[in-house]
Amino acid sequence: MGSLLLFLQGLLVGFLASVPLGPIGVICIQRTLSGTHKSGFFSGLGAATADTIFATLAVFSLSFLTDFMELHKHWFTAIGGILIIVLGFSIFYKRVKRPSQRRQTRSSLLSDYLSILFLTLTNPAYILVFITLFAALGISSEGHHTAVNLLLILGVLIGAACWWFTLTYAVSKLRRRFRLRHLWWINKITGAVIIAFGMLLVLSIVVYLGPVEKILP
């Protein structure tokens, strides 16, 4: 019974941690509208996998990894901001085509998955979200066997995946109402929003660390 409760708590944590729509959510929505439900969902699975990695670090308190990520968090943030800006420009200037229901290749879906996985991993501060949610729900790894804690982690993965499936499925149902002109505007607006997100991340690092001559040795 305790194992089942821990699994259900993991589901809740994974779902709640994924709900806030940041740049990752915007990208998944855009890929669903411009491509297919699979494209958006596999992108979301990349985010869910990264969230599961962060949850694992939070549950098992792997201090040597969290310390490394904390020490270099500014560089992670800067790299993530630059990648988001590049992705935003690619969306902004992307040619608009009528969404196709044709079967996508495994390589294209893998590319969607990996791009969001690596992009999400550049934000190690997200570990704090899981630490906060675990604390709020009174979840602790102490006193549990490793196998039981893995059930919690599995719950986080499935909970996050459920959110991304629900979101992208709902968006894919609305996609039929959009014309090419609407998709053109969606790409422009989405690209601009994502670029703004990336610039804010890079700017936050510059403001925090100060002038370049103070950052570099």
C-alpha positions as CSV (number, residue, x, y, z in Angstrom):
1,M,0.0,0.0,0.0
2,G,2.9,2.3,0.8
3,S,4.5,1.6,-2.5
4,L,1.3,2.4,-4.4
5,L,0.9,5.7,-2.5
6,L,4.4,6.7,-3.3
7,F,3.8,5.9,-7.0
8,L,0.6,8.0,-7.0
9,Q,2.4,10.8,-5.3
10,G,5.1,10.6,-8.1
11,L,2.3,10.8,-10.7
12,L,1.0,14.0,-9.0
13,V,4.5,15.6,-8.8
14,G,5.3,14.8,-12.4
15,F,2.0,16.2,-13.6
16,L,2.2,19.4,-11.5
17,A,5.8,20.1,-12.3
18,S,5.0,20.0,-16.1
19,V,1.9,22.2,-16.1
20,P,3.6,25.6,-16.1
21,L,3.9,26.7,-19.7
22,G,7.4,28.1,-20.2
23,P,9.4,28.1,-23.4
24,I,9.4,24.3,-23.5
25,G,5.6,24.2,-23.5
26,V,5.4,26.9,-26.2
27,I,7.8,24.9,-28.4
28,C,5.7,21.7,-27.9
29,I,2.5,23.5,-28.8
30,Q,4.1,25.1,-31.9
31,R,5.5,21.7,-33.1
32,T,2.0,20.2,-32.6
33,L,0.4,22.9,-34.7
34,S,3.0,23.0,-37.4
35,G,3.6,19.3,-37.5
36,T,1.7,16.4,-35.9
37,H,0.5,15.3,-32.5
38,K,3.4,12.9,-32.4
39,S,5.9,15.7,-33.0
40,G,4.6,17.7,-30.1
41,F,4.2,14.7,-27.8
42,F,7.7,13.3,-28.4
43,S,9.0,16.8,-27.7
44,G,7.1,16.7,-24.4
45,L,8.6,13.3,-23.6
46,G,12.0,14.9,-23.9
47,A,11.0,17.4,-21.2
48,A,9.4,14.6,-19.1
49,T,12.7,12.6,-19.3
50,A,14.7,15.6,-18.2
51,D,12.3,16.2,-15.3
52,T,12.6,12.6,-14.3
53,I,16.4,13.0,-14.1
54,F,16.0,16.1,-11.9
55,A,13.5,14.3,-9.7
56,T,16.0,11.4,-9.4
57,L,18.7,13.8,-8.2
58,A,16.2,15.3,-5.7
59,V,15.0,12.0,-4.3
60,F,18.4,10.3,-4.0
61,S,20.2,13.5,-3.0
62,L,23.1,12.9,-5.4
63,S,25.1,15.8,-4.0
64,F,28.1,15.5,-6.2
65,L,25.9,16.1,-9.3
66,T,23.8,18.7,-7.8
67,D,26.9,20.6,-6.5
68,F,28.4,20.5,-10.0
69,M,25.2,21.8,-11.6
70,E,24.9,24.4,-8.9
71,L,28.5,25.5,-9.4
72,H,28.1,25.9,-13.1
73,K,24.4,26.9,-13.2
74,H,25.2,30.3,-14.8
75,W,26.9,28.6,-17.8
76,F,24.0,26.1,-18.1
77,T,21.6,29.0,-18.1
78,A,23.6,30.9,-20.7
79,I,23.8,27.9,-23.0
80,G,20.1,27.2,-22.6
81,G,19.3,30.8,-23.3
82,I,21.4,30.8,-26.5
83,L,19.8,27.5,-27.7
84,I,16.4,28.9,-27.0
85,I,17.2,32.1,-29.1
86,V,18.5,29.9,-32.0
87,L,15.4,27.7,-31.8
88,G,13.2,30.8,-31.7
89,F,14.7,32.3,-34.9
90,S,14.3,28.9,-36.6
91,I,10.6,28.9,-35.8
92,F,10.2,32.6,-36.7
93,Y,11.6,32.1,-40.2
94,K,10.2,28.6,-40.7
95,R,8.2,28.1,-44.0
96,V,4.5,27.6,-43.4
97,K,3.0,24.4,-44.8
98,R,-0.3,22.7,-44.2
99,P,0.1,20.2,-41.4
100,S,0.3,16.8,-42.7
101,Q,-1.0,13.6,-41.2
102,R,1.7,11.5,-43.0
103,R,3.7,9.1,-40.9
104,Q,6.8,10.7,-39.4
105,T,10.2,9.0,-39.5
106,R,11.8,7.7,-36.4
107,S,14.7,10.0,-36.9
108,S,12.5,13.1,-36.9
109,L,10.7,12.1,-33.8
110,L,14.0,11.3,-32.1
111,S,15.3,14.7,-33.1
112,D,12.2,16.3,-31.5
113,Y,12.7,14.3,-28.3
114,L,16.5,14.9,-28.0
115,S,16.3,18.6,-28.7
116,I,13.9,19.3,-25.9
117,L,15.6,16.8,-23.5
118,F,18.9,18.7,-23.8
119,L,17.2,22.1,-23.7
120,T,15.4,21.2,-20.5
121,L,18.6,19.8,-18.9
122,T,20.3,23.3,-19.3
123,N,18.0,24.5,-16.5
124,P,19.4,22.6,-13.5
125,A,17.6,25.1,-11.1
126,Y,14.5,23.1,-11.9
127,I,15.7,20.5,-9.3
128,L,14.3,23.0,-6.7
129,V,10.8,22.6,-8.1
130,F,10.9,18.9,-7.3
131,I,12.5,19.4,-3.9
132,T,9.7,21.9,-3.1
133,L,7.0,19.5,-4.3
134,F,8.4,16.5,-2.5
135,A,8.6,18.6,0.7
136,A,5.1,19.9,0.3
137,L,3.7,16.4,-0.1
138,G,5.9,15.0,2.7
139,I,7.7,12.7,0.3
140,S,11.1,11.4,1.6
141,S,13.4,8.7,0.3
142,E,14.6,7.8,3.8
143,G,13.3,4.5,5.1
144,H,12.5,3.1,1.7
145,H,14.2,0.5,-0.4
146,T,15.7,1.6,-3.7
147,A,13.1,-0.3,-5.6
148,V,10.3,1.6,-3.8
149,N,12.0,4.9,-4.6
150,L,12.2,3.9,-8.2
151,L,8.4,3.5,-8.2
152,L,8.3,7.2,-7.2
153,I,10.6,8.1,-10.0
154,L,8.5,6.0,-12.5
155,G,5.4,7.9,-11.2
156,V,7.1,11.2,-12.0
157,L,7.9,10.1,-15.5
158,I,4.4,8.8,-16.2
159,G,2.7,11.8,-14.6
160,A,4.8,14.2,-16.7
161,A,4.1,12.2,-19.9
162,C,0.4,12.2,-19.2
163,W,0.5,16.0,-19.1
164,W,2.3,16.4,-22.4
165,F,0.1,13.9,-24.1
166,T,-3.0,15.7,-22.8
167,L,-1.7,19.1,-23.9
168,T,-0.5,18.1,-27.3
169,Y,-3.6,16.0,-28.0
170,A,-5.9,18.9,-27.2
171,V,-3.8,21.3,-29.4
172,S,-3.9,18.8,-32.2
173,K,-7.7,18.7,-32.1
174,L,-7.8,22.5,-32.5
175,R,-5.2,22.4,-35.3
176,R,-7.9,21.7,-38.0
177,R,-9.4,25.1,-37.4
178,F,-6.2,26.9,-38.5
179,R,-5.5,28.1,-42.0
180,L,-2.1,28.7,-43.5
181,R,-2.3,32.4,-42.6
182,H,-3.0,31.6,-39.0
183,L,-0.1,29.2,-38.9
184,W,2.1,31.9,-40.3
185,W,1.2,34.2,-37.5
186,I,1.6,31.4,-34.9
187,N,5.1,30.8,-36.1
188,K,6.0,34.5,-36.0
189,I,4.4,35.1,-32.5
190,T,5.8,31.8,-31.1
191,G,9.3,32.5,-32.5
192,A,9.2,36.0,-31.0
193,V,8.1,34.8,-27.6
194,I,10.8,32.1,-27.5
195,I,13.5,34.5,-28.6
196,A,12.3,36.9,-25.8
197,F,12.6,34.0,-23.3
198,G,16.1,33.2,-24.4
199,M,17.2,36.9,-24.3
200,L,15.8,37.2,-20.8
201,L,17.8,34.2,-19.6
202,V,21.0,35.5,-21.2
203,L,20.4,39.0,-19.8
204,S,19.7,37.7,-16.3
205,I,23.2,36.1,-16.4
206,V,24.8,39.3,-17.6
207,V,23.0,41.3,-14.9
208,Y,23.9,38.8,-12.2
209,L,27.5,38.4,-13.0
210,G,28.3,41.9,-14.2
211,P,30.4,43.1,-17.1
212,V,32.2,40.6,-19.3
213,E,35.6,41.6,-17.9
214,K,34.4,40.4,-14.5
215,I,33.1,37.1,-15.8
216,L,36.2,36.0,-17.6
217,P,39.6,35.6,-15.9
